[in-house]
Amino acid sequence: MVSTSNPTIKQAEQVLRSRFGFPSFRPGQREAIELLLATNDHPRPGVPPEQSGRALAVFPTGAGKSLCYQLPGFLFDDGLTLVVSPLMALMKDQTDALVKKGFCAACLDSSLSAAETRDVFSRVRARDIRLLFVSPERFNNTRFIQLLKAVRLSLFAVDEAHCISEWGHSFRPDYLRLSRWADRLGCQRRLALTATATPRVAQDICVALNIPYPSASVRTPSVRPNLTTRITSVQPTGSTETLESLVQPRVDLLVSRLKDRDPGPTIVYVTLQATASKVAEMLRERGFYHAACYHAGMKQEDRKRTQDEFMANTKDALVVATIAFGMGMDHSSIRYVYHLNMPKSLEGYIQEIGRAGRDGLPSICETFACIDDVPTLEAFIFGETPSRAAVGRTISELFDGAEVGSFIEYSTYDLCFGHDIRDTCMGQILAQLDISEGCLEESTPYYGVIDLRMHPMTARRWPPKGSRAAKLINLSSVKKSLITVDVANVAENMDMNYGQVSRLCDDMVVDGYMVEAKSRKLRHRARVKMIPDDLNAIADTLHGRLVSIQQRQIRRLHEVLKYFSAKECQTLHLANHLGDEYNATRCGHCEFCLNRGVQPVKIWDAVRAREAKKLDERRWALIQLEDIPKDNPLLMARFAAGISSPVISRRYRRLRTFGSMSDHDFNVLLHAANKDCQTSE
């Protein structure tokens, strides 16, 4: 390791060769690292001295973003390099790879046991760890914040940084808090990384993390020239009877491609988890016996096995997956990426096709475009935004009886079901109350109940009388071989905080008194900083923001549909969307160019026709006969369109007319529901 707190680019080049084994930097890497190495005394051109050592790197998937924090992590010996990433697979894989290079790296994630977590904390305090990977949710943990305050940070790196921006295609509320902690922890050097960002999103990222824009922004072309991007139009089936009948035409096309093209590692992306399982099964029935599926609903060990087998098979690996597959995966020779369903956004599409051909060899990316996908894609969007009344009720419940300076407690699960709001949207409401409105400050969440499982009677050991462990048992419910610990009750009676109760339970396992400790009933805590004078005004503001996010998501979906219907070079279209420099009018490797300038598909025209479709009064009358609330127009419209919500999923999803009007534009259904609700008042 280079022993200097102000390393030079020459030293960076030396480490690149000696530690990483690369003869030279890839495009953009040198520029990004030079920005990070700059100091207040020697800032880069156009960068104010107080913002030196900061950069935004917008590199396509597989272009070497991780080197931009890994290499500085080798160079900086004056503190800890902290990398924030939502991708657990990436954190684990990179930690293992860095350790093999002799670098002291670790990750903190939910898979670690309590003892393993304590070990990482101890090693960070002892400066035995130089690079630490964490998820954004970790910043809700008070012990973790105290740890960071006790050490010096040499670099604060944020991966998937587009999640900071409400204009981004994957906005995450937890990312909003990162800019605040970057300031509070006093870290001068900051790095934001993303594979895709429009100019508006790039500017948002830089404003949030106080990075000079555009002087400290480094961007390389998003679509590589070795990728052939094909678009095949698929006629709508008109069938909603079974999932198999809906996807059969596309599976037929996919099978013909797999047979006609040379073998190679292949990813087939779909929208729904059920589709991934069904298509993999259909492919195996057609002779592709090695076809596997991958989605977030699978067990972690099954997902890991699928990914490991895909990585090991460099000849004809085949995985049908949702977008979760491939994030942070280091596979350079993927030859084919198929989109059996259309993507949700152009940014997501670019990331997914970017997983092909990282080795620079020719690769094919093909999308089967069909209007049948539009209702499902819209469902993801319209299912998110709650009613204004639901937002108002949520805020009223949170502040009911609250006092400034006190702590309020709540269950996100109960809030979501009680007010019919999805958990992602509830997270946005809570984050906005914290970050934007300054009303709440979230603290470390805790589990309300811990179940301690005892050893069999023949091997049972009890803690000494009078010990804290014995007192905890006396305050808990003991039934047969299970001790149920009410964390709040124990904390109050033993003058402990919630974290100490949790650690005491873990210690009882380590000391051999218990077999295991399992936590449940997650509770969140927040300190009340101020109580708004007008709760209705706050509800109006927050609901307005949620509606704006919904409108931007709809525009992003429309951008996808227009892209597949574009009457111009698709590569040029993507470059213009992302603000990339592209000097040619035709690329020669997209559908438009290969098809001699013929418009690939006319799906946008079909969507416009669908939006103009009038309400089917006969089917709407059947919706009205169902035993669903008639005073909630949003719920009625979602039910007719087949869009789930917490309440619909639990109570109404199995009714026969659920989703029976998914071929209608959602706004047509919402207008009809509003009209009916007003009539019934």
C-alpha positions, 0 to 999 in steps of 0.5 A: 500500500502506498503510504501517503494521504495525498497520492498522485496519478503516477502512484495510481498507475503503479497500483493499477499494474502491480495490484490489479494487473491492468496495463492501463486505465479504461476510458473515463477511469483516469479522469475520475480518479484524478478528480478524487486525488485532487486537493484543496491546494491543487484543485482540478480545472473548473472545480472550486477548492472546497469541492476538490476530491469529488466526482460523478462517474457515469459509465455503462455496465461492465465499464469498470466503475468499481475500480474508481473506488477500489484503487483509491482505497489502496492509495489512501492510508488516512482512513476508511473507504466507505462504499454504499451499494444496494447490491448484496451480491456485488458487495460479497463478490468484490469483498472476496476478490479484494481480500484475495488481492491482499486488501483489507475489505469487508461488508456489512449486510443482513446475512451476517450473524450478530457475532460476525457484525461485531467482528467487523465493527471491531476491525473497523475501529482497529483500522484493520479494514480499509474498505467497507461495503454497506447498504443504504439502510445501514445508515438507520442504525445508530451503532453504525453511525457512532462507528463512523463518527469514531473513524476517519473517512477517506472516501465516501462512495455511492454506487447506483447513485441514480437512486438519489434522484426523484427524476431517476428510474429507480428512486430509493428513499434511503438514498435521500439520507446519504447526502446528509450523512456525507456532510455530517461525517465530514468526508471531503472526498466523494464519488457517485457512480451509476451506469445510466443518468440523464443530464437532469438526473446527473445534476440531481446527484451532484447537487445532493452530494455537493459535487461540482456539475458538470466540471466533476462529471465524467461520462462515457458512451452508454451503448457499446458498438459490439452490441446488435440491438434487435426489435421484433414485433409480437402480435397481442394474444388477446388472451388472459386465460393463462400465463402460458397462453399469454407468453407462448408466441414469444417463447416460440420466437425465443426457441427459434432464436436459441436454435438458429444462433450459435450457443453462448451464455444467455439471459432472458429478462421478464417482468414478473416472477411467475413469468420467469418460472413458467418460461424456464419450465416451457424451455425445459419442455422444449429441450433446453434442459439447463434453463434456470429461473431467477427472481427475488421470490426464490430462496437465497440459496436457490438464487445463489446456486443459479448464479454460480451455475451461470457463472461456471457455464461459459458455453450455453448457460441460460437463465430466465430472470427478472431484472434482479439477475446480473446486478454486480455480476462479473461475467464478461462473455454473455453473448445474448440478452433477450427481453421477453417483456418490454423494460420499464425504462430506457435506463433499465434497458440500457443497464440490462443489455449492457450485461452482454458482450463486456469482453468486446466480442459481438453480442445480440440483444433482442426485445419482443415488443408487444402491447400486451405488456403495457397493462402490467408495466402500468400496474407497477406505476399506478399501484404505487401512488396512494390517495390523498386521503390515505396520505392524510390518515398516515400523517395524522396517525404518526403525529397523534399525541406526539410531542417535540423531542419525544420518540414515536414508534410505528410498524411500517407493515401496519401503516401500509395495510391500515392505509392501503399504501405499498411499502416503497411508497410509505418509505418515500412518505417517511423519508420526506417527513425526515429529509424535506419537511424536517419533522422527524429524524429516524432512529435505529429500528428494532424487533419487538419480539425475540424468540429464544429456542432452548436446548433439549432437557438433557442438555439444557443449561440455565444462566446463573441466578441474579445474572442479566440473562436470568432476569431477562428470562423471568421477564419473558414468556416461557413455553416448553422449549421457547422463550418469547422476549418482549423487547420493550418490556425487558428494556424498561424493566432492566434499564436497557436500550433495545439494542442492548436487549438484542445483544444480550439475547445473542450473548445467551446463544454464544454462551450456550444457554440457547440454541438460537435467537430469532427476531420478529415484528420490526418496529421503527422509531423516529424523534419528533423534531417539530409538529406541523401547524397544518397537517393537511398542508403537509399531506397535500405537499407529500401527495403532490410529490408522489403524484409527480413521481408517478407522472414521471414514471409514466413518461419514462414508460412512454419513452420506452414505447417511443424508442421501440417505435422510433423512426431513427437510429435507436443508438442515436435515440438512446444517446440523445436521451442520456445526453451522450455525444454521438456524432453519427446519424446511423450506428449500423447495428440497431434494428432501424439501421439493419432494417434499412430505415424501416420503423421497427414496430408501431406499438406507440400507435397501438398504445394511443389507440388503447388510451382512446378506448371507451369504458366497457359498460357491461364489464364495469357493471360486473365490477360494481356488483362485487363486494368491494368498497364503493367509497374508494375510487382508487381501490375500485380502479385498481381492482378492475385493472388487476393492480394489487395493493396491501388491502386488495392482495389480502381481501379482494384479489381472488374475486372473479372480476379482479383484473377483468378490465386490464385492457383499459387505460387506467385513467378511464377506469379511475374516472368511472370509479370517481363518478360512481363514488360521487353518485353514491354519496 
